[in-house]
Structures are given as structure tokens and as C-alpha cells.
Amino acid sequence: MRVTQKGQVTIPLQVRRALGIGPGSDVEFELDEHGARLLVDSDRAAEEIGRMRGAGEGEMSTEEILALTRR
């Protein structure tokens, strides 16, 4: 795969399907010690959920939480 003069590459269809990338999808590149990583919306959502885990205060039962979401 070659990079165009504009710095663009085509993501292969098989990869787009596996990652759920379609027209209008937001993607981001992250650099680390191993190279670059392609992040798709769902990756960012999973990271955000991971950061939020355990951040809530108080102790509610599952039934109480479900009751709040059903209002």
C-alpha cells in the first residue's frame, strides 16, 4: 500500500469491515513505542468507559439503577 502525496492511504475493505469503519467514521492515529495505532470511535468509547469505571458515588442496587433508566 502506498501513501499518496496528500498523505492518504486506503484502508482495505476487510479491515474496514472488521473494525466497523464506514463513510463518515471518525478515526484517529495514536503513537506509542511500538508504532502507530488506528483508533475507531468504538475504541475511544471503550477507553472512556474504562476511565469512568468505579467513579460513581453511593451504592445502588441493579434494580434501583434500572428504575432510574426507565423513567
N, C-alpha and C positions, 0 to 999 in steps of 0.2 A: 504494500500500500504506500502511496506517495503523498506527500504533503504538497498542496498547491501553493502558488506564490502568495496567496492570501492567508496561508497557514491552516487551510481547511483539509480535513480528511473525511472520507465516507465511512460511517460505521457499518460494518457488514450486517446484512439482513438478519442472519442467525443471531448475532449479538443483540441487535435491536429488539428482536422478538423475546429473547431470553430475559432481557432487562426491562421489558415493557416500555421501550422508548418509541415514541411516535411523533408525528408532526406537532410542534408546539411544546414538546417536552423540554423542561429545563435540565441542563446537565452542567456539571462543574468539574474542574480538574483540581486535585489536591496532590501536592508534592510531599513525599516522605523519603526516608533513607533508602527505600527500595526502588524509587522511580515516581511515576505519576499514577494516580488512581482516578478513574471516572466515577463521579458520584451522580446518581439519578435522584429525582425528587424523593422516592421511597427510602433511599439511603439516608437523606437528611432527616426525614420524618422519624426513622428508627433511631438515629442519633439523638434527636431532640427528646424522644420518649425515654431513652436511656438516661439522659441528664435529669429528667423530671422524676424518675422513679424514686420513690421514698421521700419526695419533697413535701408531700401533703401533711397537714397537721390534723390531729384528732384521730379518733378510732371510730370508723363507721362500719357497720356490717354490710355485707353484699346486698342484702335486701334494702337497707337504707339508701345505699348508692343507687340501686336500680329504681327506687321510688323517686329519687331526685331527677333521674334522667327521663322518667316517664311523665313528668309534669307538663 
